[in-house]
Amino acid sequence: MRSVAGWFLVIFGLTGFGVEIDNLRKGTTDNTAVGLVLATIFVLGGGALIRGARRAKLPAELKAAPAVAHLPARSPRDVERTVLTCAKQHGGRVTIAEVAAESDLTFTEAKEVLEQLSRAGACTVDVTDQGAFIYEFSGLMPREPARQALDT
């Protein structure tokens, strides 16, 4: 019922806008400002009734759920572990794009974490001829095979 009343008010308000615009065209502007204000109130009130009626029809779980799902906060330790796992999978050498593509981190987050690890001394940064930054984790690079006897 609220929806029907809301549509009635919206149509009534739009009709009021039409009448006031017609009065402006004819040059009879005695109470145009009042008419426009009333038409606006009718349209907004009708819209609120329509919206309320639609919201009342929603299931309870959708009413209470936020419009945007929030991701759980990640601790800095978890973020570093994600980056180090990615570096280990790539033989100790990664780019920002590789970390972002293979984890749930954004490009900016991956860049910040790699820069922090570089400042902390956990990795070194090499720049390619094309300008790409390659972060090298020497502790995660494959080890050379155990040395055999020098002269057999």
Secondary structure, 3 states (H helix, E strand, C coil): CHHHHHHHHHHHHHHHHHHHHHHHHHCCCCCHHHHHHHHHHHHHHHHHHHHHHHHHHCCHHHHHCCCCCCCCCCCHHHHHHHHHHHHHHCCCEEEHHHHHHCCCCCHHHHHHHHHHHHHCCCCEEEECCCCCEEEECHHHCCCCCCCCCCCC
